[in-house]
Amino acid sequence: MTNSGRIDDVSIGGDMIRLGQFLKFSGLLDSGGDAKEVIIDGYVRVNDEVDRRRGRQLHDGDLVTFEGRTVRVRP
């Protein structure tokens, strides 16, 4: 984990969100097009593992890391 061990919680307002949507929703990226590219290129980690599936379903407690920032999914 980076960012001095800090994890920010991001409330998604429901039970599930897809990885591509979450990257934009959480502010990790500015656009969905950028999300597709960084996911496919392997720059995004979910629960400390590279995940190249833009449609991966994220749930409460999942950790998403991109460019040194980690955010936790909250309902």
PDB file of N, CA, C and O in Angstrom:
ATOM      1  N   MET A   1       0.847  -1.172   0.000  1.00  0.00           N
ATOM      2  CA  MET A   1       0.000   0.000   0.000  1.00  0.00           C
ATOM      3  C   MET A   1       0.892   1.235   0.000  1.00  0.00           C
ATOM      4  O   MET A   1       1.955   1.246   0.622  1.00  0.00           O
ATOM      5  N   THR A   2       0.464   2.241  -0.682  1.00  0.00           N
ATOM      6  CA  THR A   2       1.248   3.458  -0.763  1.00  0.00           C
ATOM      7  C   THR A   2       0.463   4.607  -0.161  1.00  0.00           C
ATOM      8  O   THR A   2      -0.487   4.389   0.591  1.00  0.00           O
ATOM      9  N   ASN A   3       0.855   5.837  -0.490  1.00  0.00           N
ATOM     10  CA  ASN A   3       0.173   7.007   0.025  1.00  0.00           C
ATOM     11  C   ASN A   3       0.236   7.041   1.547  1.00  0.00           C
ATOM     12  O   ASN A   3      -0.747   7.370   2.210  1.00  0.00           O
ATOM     13  N   SER A   4       1.414   6.693   2.101  1.00  0.00           N
ATOM     14  CA  SER A   4       1.658   6.687   3.539  1.00  0.00           C
ATOM     15  C   SER A   4       0.675   5.791   4.279  1.00  0.00           C
ATOM     16  O   SER A   4       0.348   6.061   5.434  1.00  0.00           O
ATOM     17  N   GLY A   5       0.200   4.732   3.637  1.00  0.00           N
ATOM     18  CA  GLY A   5      -0.703   3.794   4.281  1.00  0.00           C
ATOM     19  C   GLY A   5      -2.123   4.287   4.398  1.00  0.00           C
ATOM     20  O   GLY A   5      -2.961   3.612   4.997  1.00  0.00           O
ATOM     21  N   ARG A   6      -2.415   5.439   3.844  1.00  0.00           N
ATOM     22  CA  ARG A   6      -3.756   6.019   3.951  1.00  0.00           C
ATOM     23  C   ARG A   6      -4.703   5.371   2.951  1.00  0.00           C
ATOM     24  O   ARG A   6      -4.365   5.170   1.784  1.00  0.00           O
ATOM     25  N   ILE A   7      -5.887   5.053   3.434  1.00  0.00           N
ATOM     26  CA  ILE A   7      -6.942   4.515   2.573  1.00  0.00           C
ATOM     27  C   ILE A   7      -8.167   5.410   2.726  1.00  0.00           C
ATOM     28  O   ILE A   7      -8.655   5.637   3.833  1.00  0.00           O
ATOM     29  N   ASP A   8      -8.651   5.911   1.597  1.00  0.00           N
ATOM     30  CA  ASP A   8      -9.855   6.741   1.614  1.00  0.00           C
ATOM     31  C   ASP A   8     -11.070   5.870   1.337  1.00  0.00           C
ATOM     32  O   ASP A   8     -11.038   5.010   0.456  1.00  0.00           O
ATOM     33  N   ASP A   9     -12.146   6.094   2.095  1.00  0.00           N
ATOM     34  CA  ASP A   9     -13.406   5.383   1.863  1.00  0.00           C
ATOM     35  C   ASP A   9     -14.246   6.173   0.861  1.00  0.00           C
ATOM     36  O   ASP A   9     -14.351   7.396   0.952  1.00  0.00           O
ATOM     37  N   VAL A  10     -14.852   5.447  -0.109  1.00  0.00           N
ATOM     38  CA  VAL A  10     -15.725   6.069  -1.103  1.00  0.00           C
ATOM     39  C   VAL A  10     -17.068   5.345  -1.078  1.00  0.00           C
ATOM     40  O   VAL A  10     -17.153   4.159  -1.397  1.00  0.00           O
ATOM     41  N   SER A  11     -18.105   6.068  -0.698  1.00  0.00           N
ATOM     42  CA  SER A  11     -19.443   5.489  -0.650  1.00  0.00           C
ATOM     43  C   SER A  11     -20.038   5.449  -2.055  1.00  0.00           C
ATOM     44  O   SER A  11     -20.077   6.464  -2.751  1.00  0.00           O
ATOM     45  N   ILE A  12     -20.501   4.264  -2.466  1.00  0.00           N
ATOM     46  CA  ILE A  12     -21.055   4.100  -3.813  1.00  0.00           C
ATOM     47  C   ILE A  12     -22.576   4.197  -3.837  1.00  0.00           C
ATOM     48  O   ILE A  12     -23.176   4.192  -4.911  1.00  0.00           O
ATOM     49  N   GLY A  13     -23.204   4.284  -2.675  1.00  0.00           N
ATOM     50  CA  GLY A  13     -24.649   4.450  -2.609  1.00  0.00           C
ATOM     51  C   GLY A  13     -25.427   3.205  -2.991  1.00  0.00           C
ATOM     52  O   GLY A  13     -26.589   3.293  -3.388  1.00  0.00           O
ATOM     53  N   GLY A  14     -24.800   2.052  -2.873  1.00  0.00           N
ATOM     54  CA  GLY A  14     -25.459   0.788  -3.195  1.00  0.00           C
ATOM     55  C   GLY A  14     -24.557  -0.375  -2.829  1.00  0.00           C
ATOM     56  O   GLY A  14     -23.567  -0.205  -2.118  1.00  0.00           O
ATOM     57  N   ASP A  15     -24.908  -1.571  -3.325  1.00  0.00           N
ATOM     58  CA  ASP A  15     -24.167  -2.771  -2.963  1.00  0.00           C
ATOM     59  C   ASP A  15     -23.019  -3.093  -3.898  1.00  0.00           C
ATOM     60  O   ASP A  15     -22.081  -3.786  -3.501  1.00  0.00           O
ATOM     61  N   MET A  16     -23.068  -2.603  -5.146  1.00  0.00           N
ATOM     62  CA  MET A  16     -22.081  -3.021  -6.134  1.00  0.00           C
ATOM     63  C   MET A  16     -21.846  -1.909  -7.147  1.00  0.00           C
ATOM     64  O   MET A  16     -22.742  -1.125  -7.458  1.00  0.00           O
ATOM     65  N   ILE A  17     -20.607  -1.861  -7.657  1.00  0.00           N
ATOM     66  CA  ILE A  17     -20.250  -0.952  -8.742  1.00  0.00           C
ATOM     67  C   ILE A  17     -19.174  -1.646  -9.573  1.00  0.00           C
ATOM     68  O   ILE A  17     -18.391  -2.433  -9.040  1.00  0.00           O
ATOM     69  N   ARG A  18     -19.131  -1.365 -10.845  1.00  0.00           N
ATOM     70  CA  ARG A  18     -18.115  -1.977 -11.707  1.00  0.00           C
ATOM     71  C   ARG A  18     -16.814  -1.176 -11.621  1.00  0.00           C
ATOM     72  O   ARG A  18     -16.823   0.033 -11.389  1.00  0.00           O
ATOM     73  N   LEU A  19     -15.706  -1.875 -11.811  1.00  0.00           N
ATOM     74  CA  LEU A  19     -14.388  -1.278 -11.647  1.00  0.00           C
ATOM     75  C   LEU A  19     -14.204  -0.028 -12.500  1.00  0.00           C
ATOM     76  O   LEU A  19     -13.743   0.994 -11.992  1.00  0.00           O
ATOM     77  N   GLY A  20     -14.550  -0.084 -13.773  1.00  0.00           N
ATOM     78  CA  GLY A  20     -14.400   1.075 -14.650  1.00  0.00           C
ATOM     79  C   GLY A  20     -15.181   2.279 -14.153  1.00  0.00           C
ATOM     80  O   GLY A  20     -14.687   3.406 -14.189  1.00  0.00           O
ATOM     81  N   GLN A  21     -16.397   2.039 -13.689  1.00  0.00           N
ATOM     82  CA  GLN A  21     -17.230   3.119 -13.165  1.00  0.00           C
ATOM     83  C   GLN A  21     -16.631   3.688 -11.880  1.00  0.00           C
ATOM     84  O   GLN A  21     -16.629   4.899 -11.659  1.00  0.00           O
ATOM     85  N   PHE A  22     -16.126   2.790 -11.043  1.00  0.00           N
ATOM     86  CA  PHE A  22     -15.602   3.208  -9.747  1.00  0.00           C
ATOM     87  C   PHE A  22     -14.373   4.096  -9.892  1.00  0.00           C
ATOM     88  O   PHE A  22     -14.206   5.044  -9.126  1.00  0.00           O
ATOM     89  N   LEU A  23     -13.519   3.807 -10.854  1.00  0.00           N
ATOM     90  CA  LEU A  23     -12.324   4.628 -11.038  1.00  0.00           C
ATOM     91  C   LEU A  23     -12.695   6.083 -11.302  1.00  0.00           C
ATOM     92  O   LEU A  23     -12.056   6.997 -10.780  1.00  0.00           O
ATOM     93  N   LYS A  24     -13.715   6.292 -12.104  1.00  0.00           N
ATOM     94  CA  LYS A  24     -14.170   7.646 -12.389  1.00  0.00           C
ATOM     95  C   LYS A  24     -14.942   8.220 -11.193  1.00  0.00           C
ATOM     96  O   LYS A  24     -14.705   9.360 -10.793  1.00  0.00           O
ATOM     97  N   PHE A  25     -15.856   7.441 -10.626  1.00  0.00           N
ATOM     98  CA  PHE A  25     -16.694   7.885  -9.514  1.00  0.00           C
ATOM     99  C   PHE A  25     -15.856   8.305  -8.307  1.00  0.00           C
ATOM    100  O   PHE A  25     -16.182   9.281  -7.632  1.00  0.00           O
ATOM    101  N   SER A  26     -14.778   7.567  -8.037  1.00  0.00           N
ATOM    102  CA  SER A  26     -13.939   7.832  -6.870  1.00  0.00           C
ATOM    103  C   SER A  26     -12.977   8.995  -7.080  1.00  0.00           C
ATOM    104  O   SER A  26     -12.354   9.469  -6.129  1.00  0.00           O
ATOM    105  N   GLY A  27     -12.853   9.458  -8.337  1.00  0.00           N
ATOM    106  CA  GLY A  27     -11.934  10.543  -8.625  1.00  0.00           C
ATOM    107  C   GLY A  27     -10.523  10.083  -8.939  1.00  0.00           C
ATOM    108  O   GLY A  27      -9.626  10.909  -9.111  1.00  0.00           O
ATOM    109  N   LEU A  28     -10.315   8.772  -9.017  1.00  0.00           N
ATOM    110  CA  LEU A  28      -8.985   8.272  -9.372  1.00  0.00           C
ATOM    111  C   LEU A  28      -8.647   8.612 -10.823  1.00  0.00           C
ATOM    112  O   LEU A  28      -7.478   8.784 -11.166  1.00  0.00           O
ATOM    113  N   LEU A  29      -9.671   8.709 -11.672  1.00  0.00           N
ATOM    114  CA  LEU A  29      -9.514   9.073 -13.081  1.00  0.00           C
ATOM    115  C   LEU A  29     -10.600  10.068 -13.480  1.00  0.00           C
ATOM    116  O   LEU A  29     -11.639  10.176 -12.829  1.00  0.00           O
ATOM    117  N   ASP A  30     -10.332  10.790 -14.566  1.00  0.00           N
ATOM    118  CA  ASP A  30     -11.295  11.789 -15.034  1.00  0.00           C
ATOM    119  C   ASP A  30     -12.338  11.253 -16.001  1.00  0.00           C
ATOM    120  O   ASP A  30     -13.441  11.794 -16.080  1.00  0.00           O
ATOM    121  N   SER A  31     -12.000  10.176 -16.756  1.00  0.00           N
ATOM    122  CA  SER A  31     -12.954   9.697 -17.759  1.00  0.00           C
ATOM    123  C   SER A  31     -13.000   8.181 -17.847  1.00  0.00           C
ATOM    124  O   SER A  31     -12.060   7.483 -17.466  1.00  0.00           O
ATOM    125  N   GLY A  32     -14.117   7.696 -18.360  1.00  0.00           N
ATOM    126  CA  GLY A  32     -14.282   6.261 -18.552  1.00  0.00           C
ATOM    127  C   GLY A  32     -13.334   5.703 -19.593  1.00  0.00           C
ATOM    128  O   GLY A  32     -12.897   4.557 -19.482  1.00  0.00           O
ATOM    129  N   GLY A  33     -13.007   6.497 -20.607  1.00  0.00           N
ATOM    130  CA  GLY A  33     -12.062   6.054 -21.628  1.00  0.00           C
ATOM    131  C   GLY A  33     -10.687   5.814 -21.040  1.00  0.00           C
ATOM    132  O   GLY A  33     -10.015   4.844 -21.391  1.00  0.00           O
ATOM    133  N   ASP A  34     -10.265   6.699 -20.140  1.00  0.00           N
ATOM    134  CA  ASP A  34      -8.988   6.512 -19.450  1.00  0.00           C
ATOM    135  C   ASP A  34      -9.029   5.250 -18.593  1.00  0.00           C
ATOM    136  O   ASP A  34      -8.047   4.511 -18.522  1.00  0.00           O
ATOM    137  N   ALA A  35     -10.159   5.006 -17.946  1.00  0.00           N
ATOM    138  CA  ALA A  35     -10.296   3.832 -17.080  1.00  0.00           C
ATOM    139  C   ALA A  35     -10.085   2.554 -17.875  1.00  0.00           C
ATOM    140  O   ALA A  35      -9.371   1.654 -17.434  1.00  0.00           O
ATOM    141  N   LYS A  36     -10.705   2.474 -19.046  1.00  0.00           N
ATOM    142  CA  LYS A  36     -10.566   1.279 -19.877  1.00  0.00           C
ATOM    143  C   LYS A  36      -9.098   1.008 -20.177  1.00  0.00           C
ATOM    144  O   LYS A  36      -8.642  -0.130 -20.070  1.00  0.00           O
ATOM    145  N   GLU A  37      -8.361   2.043 -20.551  1.00  0.00           N
ATOM    146  CA  GLU A  37      -6.961   1.870 -20.911  1.00  0.00           C
ATOM    147  C   GLU A  37      -6.099   1.429 -19.739  1.00  0.00           C
ATOM    148  O   GLU A  37      -5.323   0.482 -19.869  1.00  0.00           O
ATOM    149  N   VAL A  38      -6.219   2.098 -18.594  1.00  0.00           N
ATOM    150  CA  VAL A  38      -5.343   1.751 -17.468  1.00  0.00           C
ATOM    151  C   VAL A  38      -5.677   0.375 -16.898  1.00  0.00           C
ATOM    152  O   VAL A  38      -4.792  -0.312 -16.387  1.00  0.00           O
ATOM    153  N   ILE A  39      -6.938  -0.034 -16.978  1.00  0.00           N
ATOM    154  CA  ILE A  39      -7.310  -1.373 -16.515  1.00  0.00           C
ATOM    155  C   ILE A  39      -6.707  -2.423 -17.441  1.00  0.00           C
ATOM    156  O   ILE A  39      -6.069  -3.367 -16.974  1.00  0.00           O
ATOM    157  N   ILE A  40      -6.903  -2.269 -18.741  1.00  0.00           N
ATOM    158  CA  ILE A  40      -6.381  -3.243 -19.704  1.00  0.00           C
ATOM    159  C   ILE A  40      -4.860  -3.324 -19.634  1.00  0.00           C
ATOM    160  O   ILE A  40      -4.285  -4.403 -19.777  1.00  0.00           O
ATOM    161  N   ASP A  41      -4.208  -2.180 -19.412  1.00  0.00           N
ATOM    162  CA  ASP A  41      -2.751  -2.144 -19.352  1.00  0.00           C
ATOM    163  C   ASP A  41      -2.186  -2.662 -18.025  1.00  0.00           C
ATOM    164  O   ASP A  41      -0.969  -2.764 -17.870  1.00  0.00           O
ATOM    165  N   GLY A  42      -3.060  -2.988 -17.071  1.00  0.00           N
ATOM    166  CA  GLY A  42      -2.620  -3.604 -15.822  1.00  0.00           C
ATOM    167  C   GLY A  42      -2.135  -2.647 -14.750  1.00  0.00           C
ATOM    168  O   GLY A  42      -1.372  -3.038 -13.867  1.00  0.00           O
ATOM    169  N   TYR A  43      -2.573  -1.388 -14.817  1.00  0.00           N
ATOM    170  CA  TYR A  43      -2.135  -0.397 -13.834  1.00  0.00           C
ATOM    171  C   TYR A  43      -3.033  -0.309 -12.596  1.00  0.00           C
ATOM    172  O   TYR A  43      -2.731   0.430 -11.659  1.00  0.00           O
ATOM    173  N   VAL A  44      -4.121  -1.053 -12.596  1.00  0.00           N
ATOM    174  CA  VAL A  44      -5.081  -0.994 -11.490  1.00  0.00           C
ATOM    175  C   VAL A  44      -5.018  -2.298 -10.705  1.00  0.00           C
ATOM    176  O   VAL A  44      -4.991  -3.391 -11.271  1.00  0.00           O
ATOM    177  N   ARG A  45      -4.997  -2.146  -9.373  1.00  0.00           N
ATOM    178  CA  ARG A  45      -4.988  -3.317  -8.501  1.00  0.00           C
ATOM    179  C   ARG A  45      -6.277  -3.329  -7.676  1.00  0.00           C
ATOM    180  O   ARG A  45      -6.728  -2.296  -7.180  1.00  0.00           O
ATOM    181  N   VAL A  46      -6.854  -4.517  -7.543  1.00  0.00           N
ATOM    182  CA  VAL A  46      -8.030  -4.701  -6.701  1.00  0.00           C
ATOM    183  C   VAL A  46      -7.640  -5.719  -5.638  1.00  0.00           C
ATOM    184  O   VAL A  46      -7.245  -6.842  -5.951  1.00  0.00           O
ATOM    185  N   ASN A  47      -7.756  -5.314  -4.386  1.00  0.00           N
ATOM    186  CA  ASN A  47      -7.356  -6.173  -3.270  1.00  0.00           C
ATOM    187  C   ASN A  47      -5.928  -6.688  -3.468  1.00  0.00           C
ATOM    188  O   ASN A  47      -5.632  -7.860  -3.232  1.00  0.00           O
ATOM    189  N   ASP A  48      -5.062  -5.790  -3.904  1.00  0.00           N
ATOM    190  CA  ASP A  48      -3.622  -6.011  -4.085  1.00  0.00           C
ATOM    191  C   ASP A  48      -3.269  -6.976  -5.212  1.00  0.00           C
ATOM    192  O   ASP A  48      -2.171  -7.532  -5.229  1.00  0.00           O
ATOM    193  N   GLU A  49      -4.188  -7.180  -6.152  1.00  0.00           N
ATOM    194  CA  GLU A  49      -3.907  -8.000  -7.327  1.00  0.00           C
ATOM    195  C   GLU A  49      -4.323  -7.238  -8.583  1.00  0.00           C
ATOM    196  O   GLU A  49      -5.372  -6.595  -8.609  1.00  0.00           O
ATOM    197  N   VAL A  50      -3.489  -7.317  -9.628  1.00  0.00           N
ATOM    198  CA  VAL A  50      -3.842  -6.679 -10.895  1.00  0.00           C
ATOM    199  C   VAL A  50      -5.120  -7.314 -11.428  1.00  0.00           C
ATOM    200  O   VAL A  50      -5.248  -8.538 -11.457  1.00  0.00           O
ATOM    201  N   ASP A  51      -6.056  -6.484 -11.846  1.00  0.00           N
ATOM    202  CA  ASP A  51      -7.300  -6.983 -12.436  1.00  0.00           C
ATOM    203  C   ASP A  51      -7.546  -6.222 -13.729  1.00  0.00           C
ATOM    204  O   ASP A  51      -7.671  -4.997 -13.716  1.00  0.00           O
ATOM    205  N   ARG A  52      -7.615  -6.932 -14.839  1.00  0.00           N
ATOM    206  CA  ARG A  52      -7.766  -6.309 -16.154  1.00  0.00           C
ATOM    207  C   ARG A  52      -9.210  -6.342 -16.660  1.00  0.00           C
ATOM    208  O   ARG A  52      -9.452  -6.142 -17.850  1.00  0.00           O
ATOM    209  N   ARG A  53     -10.171  -6.593 -15.762  1.00  0.00           N
ATOM    210  CA  ARG A  53     -11.580  -6.656 -16.154  1.00  0.00           C
ATOM    211  C   ARG A  53     -12.289  -5.362 -15.772  1.00  0.00           C
ATOM    212  O   ARG A  53     -12.540  -5.112 -14.593  1.00  0.00           O
ATOM    213  N   ARG A  54     -12.607  -4.553 -16.755  1.00  0.00           N
ATOM    214  CA  ARG A  54     -13.290  -3.284 -16.511  1.00  0.00           C
ATOM    215  C   ARG A  54     -14.643  -3.507 -15.845  1.00  0.00           C
ATOM    216  O   ARG A  54     -15.088  -2.676 -15.053  1.00  0.00           O
ATOM    217  N   GLY A  55     -15.298  -4.618 -16.158  1.00  0.00           N
ATOM    218  CA  GLY A  55     -16.616  -4.912 -15.605  1.00  0.00           C
ATOM    219  C   GLY A  55     -16.594  -5.659 -14.289  1.00  0.00           C
ATOM    220  O   GLY A  55     -17.643  -6.087 -13.809  1.00  0.00           O
ATOM    221  N   ARG A  56     -15.426  -5.825 -13.696  1.00  0.00           N
ATOM    222  CA  ARG A  56     -15.358  -6.528 -12.415  1.00  0.00           C
ATOM    223  C   ARG A  56     -16.267  -5.843 -11.405  1.00  0.00           C
ATOM    224  O   ARG A  56     -16.275  -4.618 -11.284  1.00  0.00           O
ATOM    225  N   GLN A  57     -17.028  -6.650 -10.686  1.00  0.00           N
ATOM    226  CA  GLN A  57     -17.934  -6.106  -9.685  1.00  0.00           C
ATOM    227  C   GLN A  57     -17.184  -5.878  -8.378  1.00  0.00           C
ATOM    228  O   GLN A  57     -16.517  -6.774  -7.862  1.00  0.00           O
ATOM    229  N   LEU A  58     -17.306  -4.671  -7.858  1.00  0.00           N
ATOM    230  CA  LEU A  58     -16.699  -4.318  -6.585  1.00  0.00           C
ATOM    231  C   LEU A  58     -17.786  -4.252  -5.526  1.00  0.00           C
ATOM    232  O   LEU A  58     -18.907  -3.816  -5.788  1.00  0.00           O
ATOM    233  N   HIS A  59     -17.433  -4.694  -4.325  1.00  0.00           N
ATOM    234  CA  HIS A  59     -18.378  -4.721  -3.209  1.00  0.00           C
ATOM    235  C   HIS A  59     -17.758  -4.072  -1.981  1.00  0.00           C
ATOM    236  O   HIS A  59     -16.573  -3.738  -1.980  1.00  0.00           O
ATOM    237  N   ASP A  60     -18.550  -3.897  -0.950  1.00  0.00           N
ATOM    238  CA  ASP A  60     -18.113  -3.279   0.297  1.00  0.00           C
ATOM    239  C   ASP A  60     -16.793  -3.886   0.775  1.00  0.00           C
ATOM    240  O   ASP A  60     -16.667  -5.103   0.906  1.00  0.00           O
ATOM    241  N   GLY A  61     -15.828  -3.028   1.029  1.00  0.00           N
ATOM    242  CA  GLY A  61     -14.543  -3.461   1.573  1.00  0.00           C
ATOM    243  C   GLY A  61     -13.460  -3.707   0.545  1.00  0.00           C
ATOM    244  O   GLY A  61     -12.290  -3.821   0.909  1.00  0.00           O
ATOM    245  N   ASP A  62     -13.813  -3.793  -0.740  1.00  0.00           N
ATOM    246  CA  ASP A  62     -12.785  -3.983  -1.765  1.00  0.00           C
ATOM    247  C   ASP A  62     -11.870  -2.763  -1.802  1.00  0.00           C
ATOM    248  O   ASP A  62     -12.323  -1.629  -1.644  1.00  0.00           O
ATOM    249  N   LEU A  63     -10.573  -3.009  -2.011  1.00  0.00           N
ATOM    250  CA  LEU A  63      -9.583  -1.946  -2.099  1.00  0.00           C
ATOM    251  C   LEU A  63      -9.116  -1.802  -3.540  1.00  0.00           C
ATOM    252  O   LEU A  63      -8.733  -2.785  -4.174  1.00  0.00           O
ATOM    253  N   VAL A  64      -9.148  -0.588  -4.052  1.00  0.00           N
ATOM    254  CA  VAL A  64      -8.720  -0.312  -5.423  1.00  0.00           C
ATOM    255  C   VAL A  64      -7.542   0.657  -5.351  1.00  0.00           C
ATOM    256  O   VAL A  64      -7.619   1.704  -4.708  1.00  0.00           O
ATOM    257  N   THR A  65      -6.447   0.286  -6.026  1.00  0.00           N
ATOM    258  CA  THR A  65      -5.237   1.110  -6.008  1.00  0.00           C
ATOM    259  C   THR A  65      -4.854   1.493  -7.425  1.00  0.00           C
ATOM    260  O   THR A  65      -4.829   0.658  -8.330  1.00  0.00           O
ATOM    261  N   PHE A  66      -4.553   2.783  -7.601  1.00  0.00           N
ATOM    262  CA  PHE A  66      -4.085   3.301  -8.883  1.00  0.00           C
ATOM    263  C   PHE A  66      -3.162   4.478  -8.608  1.00  0.00           C
ATOM    264  O   PHE A  66      -3.516   5.397  -7.870  1.00  0.00           O
ATOM    265  N   GLU A  67      -1.990   4.442  -9.199  1.00  0.00           N
ATOM    266  CA  GLU A  67      -1.000   5.522  -9.076  1.00  0.00           C
ATOM    267  C   GLU A  67      -0.755   5.932  -7.636  1.00  0.00           C
ATOM    268  O   GLU A  67      -0.729   7.122  -7.322  1.00  0.00           O
ATOM    269  N   GLY A  68      -0.575   4.957  -6.761  1.00  0.00           N
ATOM    270  CA  GLY A  68      -0.207   5.232  -5.382  1.00  0.00           C
ATOM    271  C   GLY A  68      -1.329   5.628  -4.466  1.00  0.00           C
ATOM    272  O   GLY A  68      -1.091   5.886  -3.286  1.00  0.00           O
ATOM    273  N   ARG A  69      -2.534   5.686  -4.958  1.00  0.00           N
ATOM    274  CA  ARG A  69      -3.683   6.037  -4.114  1.00  0.00           C
ATOM    275  C   ARG A  69      -4.586   4.827  -3.972  1.00  0.00           C
ATOM    276  O   ARG A  69      -4.929   4.176  -4.959  1.00  0.00           O
ATOM    277  N   THR A  70      -4.968   4.532  -2.738  1.00  0.00           N
ATOM    278  CA  THR A  70      -5.852   3.397  -2.467  1.00  0.00           C
ATOM    279  C   THR A  70      -7.172   3.898  -1.895  1.00  0.00           C
ATOM    280  O   THR A  70      -7.200   4.721  -0.981  1.00  0.00           O
ATOM    281  N   VAL A  71      -8.257   3.386  -2.451  1.00  0.00           N
ATOM    282  CA  VAL A  71      -9.588   3.733  -1.963  1.00  0.00           C
ATOM    283  C   VAL A  71     -10.364   2.458  -1.660  1.00  0.00           C
ATOM    284  O   VAL A  71     -10.191   1.439  -2.329  1.00  0.00           O
ATOM    285  N   ARG A  72     -11.219   2.526  -0.646  1.00  0.00           N
ATOM    286  CA  ARG A  72     -12.019   1.381  -0.236  1.00  0.00           C
ATOM    287  C   ARG A  72     -13.466   1.611  -0.604  1.00  0.00           C
ATOM    288  O   ARG A  72     -14.006   2.694  -0.376  1.00  0.00           O
ATOM    289  N   VAL A  73     -14.095   0.604  -1.169  1.00  0.00           N
ATOM    290  CA  VAL A  73     -15.505   0.677  -1.557  1.00  0.00           C
ATOM    291  C   VAL A  73     -16.371   0.556  -0.306  1.00  0.00           C
ATOM    292  O   VAL A  73     -16.197  -0.352   0.506  1.00  0.00           O
ATOM    293  N   ARG A  74     -17.299   1.487  -0.174  1.00  0.00           N
ATOM    294  CA  ARG A  74     -18.282   1.469   0.915  1.00  0.00           C
ATOM    295  C   ARG A  74     -19.672   1.647   0.311  1.00  0.00           C
ATOM    296  O   ARG A  74     -19.831   2.355  -0.684  1.00  0.00           O
ATOM    297  N   PRO A  75     -20.685   1.004   0.912  1.00  0.00           N
ATOM    298  CA  PRO A  75     -22.059   1.147   0.392  1.00  0.00           C
ATOM    299  C   PRO A  75     -22.625   2.533   0.634  1.00  0.00           C
ATOM    300  O   PRO A  75     -23.764   2.810   0.258  1.00  0.00           O
TER     301      PRO A  75
END
